[in-house]
Each structure stands twice: as structure tokens, then as C-alpha cells.
Amino acid sequence: MRLNTKRTKKRLCLSRGFTVIESLVGILILGTLFTSLYAGITYGFSMISLSRENLRATQILLEKMETLRLYNWDQINSNGFMPTNFTAAYDPTGSSNSVNLMYTGSITIAGSGVSESYSNEMRKVQISVDWSSSGVLRTRSMETFVAENGLQKYIY
């Protein structure tokens, strides 16, 4: 019994490697996979950076609000006692050589905007912070009311 050796050799040759088309499709799939993986990692790091910037802006706003709580009614109403503009630096790398972000802020103290009888004994305070990140101007702000005698006069 004799086997057809030509046919067997031809089958073995074809099953040993990939064709050029199969190789190109595989490379295309791997390229797409690595590109999307890189884009996902880059997006994640940019979101972490933006989250840190937002957190720092919130910390600055909270610091200014807490400072406001230490002032009495006369200090809040006197012109020039509280600075209306301020700046705060932020360096996410932690190195003391360079400052990457500069936050600029403003404090506005105005009438309360309510029509009740105690409206002259209240002030509305708005603190806002602006900064530029990746070419985009970002803004965060906080508002609160300050009363001459605190909340106790109006609640109790």
C-alpha cells in the first residue's frame, strides 16, 4: 500500500504558517487593542489630574469660608478688612521649583436679597475660584449667608 506523498506534503506545508492576510489582520487587531488601551490609560490619568485640581479648588474655597467664620459682624462689614481678591498656588508634582497651577479667587459680600424684617442683619457671601487647566478656564464657587447675631436669634 502506497500513500500519495505529494498531497500529504502539500497539506503539511499549508498548515505550518499563516498567510500574509492573516498576519495583517492579527497585527491590525493588536494595534487597535494597544491604541485603545493607551487611550484609556491616558484618559484615566487626565481625570485623576482634573479631580485633584477640583479638590484643591474646594479646599481653597473651604479655607476662605472657615476664615470668614472667625470674623465678627463689624469686620465683615468694614471695607477693606477682608481682601476681595486672592491667589493660591498648586503644584501637583510636589516639587518646590515650579508652580503648575495658579488659582485666582474673589470674595463678594452683598445684601442678603431677602425681604424679611431682618434683611439688614444678614449678608450673602460668595467666594469663587478660577484656574486654567489644559487650555480650559474652570470655575468653582460657594455661597453662604452671615447673620449679625448668628442663627440663635432667628431660631430660638
N, C-alpha and C positions, 0 to 999 in steps of 0.2 A: 504494500500500500504506500503510495507516494502522495505527499501533500503538495499543494501548489505553493511554492515558497515565494514567488513574486508577490502574490496577493497578500500573504501574511506579512512580508517585509513592508509593503506599502502602508498597511494599516498601522503597524507599529510606528512608522515614521510620522504619520499624521497625529498620532495620539501622544507623541513625546513633547510637543511645544505648542505655543499659542500663535495664532495668526497675527498679522500686523493690526488688523481691525480690532481684535480682542484686546490687544495690548493698549491701543489708543483709547478704547472705551474704559479700560481699567485705570489708566493714567488720568483721564478726564474725571472719573468718579472720585479718585483720590485727591485730585486738585480741588474739586468742588468741596469735598469734605474738609480739607485743611483750610481753605479760604473761609468757609463758614465758621469753623472752629476759631480761627484768628479773629474774625469779625465779632463773634460772641464774647470772646475774652476782652477785646478792646472796648466793646460796649459796656461790659460789666465794670471795668476799671474806670471808665468815664462816669458811670452812675455812682460809683463809690466816691469819686472826687467831688461830684456835684452834691452828694449827700453831706460830705464833710464841709463844704462851703455853706450849705444851708444851715447846718448845725452851728457853725461858727457865727453866722448872722443871728441866729436865735439866741446864742449865748451873749452876744453884744447887746441885743435888744433887752434881754432879761437883766443884764448888768445895769443898764441905764434905768430900767423900771425899778429895780431894787434901790438904786441910788436915790431916785425920786421919793421913795417911801421914807427916806431918812430926813427929808426936808420938812420944815413946818410950813404952815399956810402963808406966812409973810414972805418966806424965802421963795416959795413957788411963784408968788405974785409979783415979786420985785423984778424989775427989768435988769437983765444982765447977770443975775445970780446964777442961773442955770445956763450954760452955754447952749446956743441954739444949733450949732454945727460941731461935728466932731469927726475924727478919723480913727480907724483902728486897723492895724496891720495883721496879716495872717500868712504864715509860712508853713505850708503843709509838709515840707521836707524836714523841718526841724533844724535846719542849719541857720546859724546866726548871720551868715554872709549876705543872704539875699531875701528879699520880701517879694513873694509872688503875687499876693492879692492885697489890695488896699480897699477897705470898706469906708465909705463916707456916709455920714448919717446926719439927721436933723431931728430936733425936738420942737414940737409945736404945742403951745399952751393957749387954748382958746376958751371962749364961753362954753357952757355945758350944752347949750342947744335945747334945753328942756324949758317948758313954760310954767312949771310949778313955782310956788312961792319961794322955794329955797334955791332957785336957779342962780342967784348971785353968790351963793355959798358953795358952788361947785365949779370945777374946771375940767375940761376934756383935754387929755394929754395924748398926743400921737407921736410915736417915735418910729422913724423909718430908716432903713439902711439900704444903700445901693452899692453894687460892685459889678465889675465887668469880668466875665469868665468865658473864655473861648470865643470872644468877639460878641457875646450876648450880654446886654445890660440886664441885671437881675435886681429885684427889689423885694424886700420883706418889711412888714410894719406891724406894730402893736398899738393898741389904744386902751386907755383906761380913764376912769373918772376919779378925781380927787375932790374930797369934801373938806370943808373948813374944820369941822369937828369930827370927822370920821363917820362911820356908819352908825355909831351908837345913838346919835341924836335923832336919826330918822327911823331906826328900828324900834328902840325902846321908849 
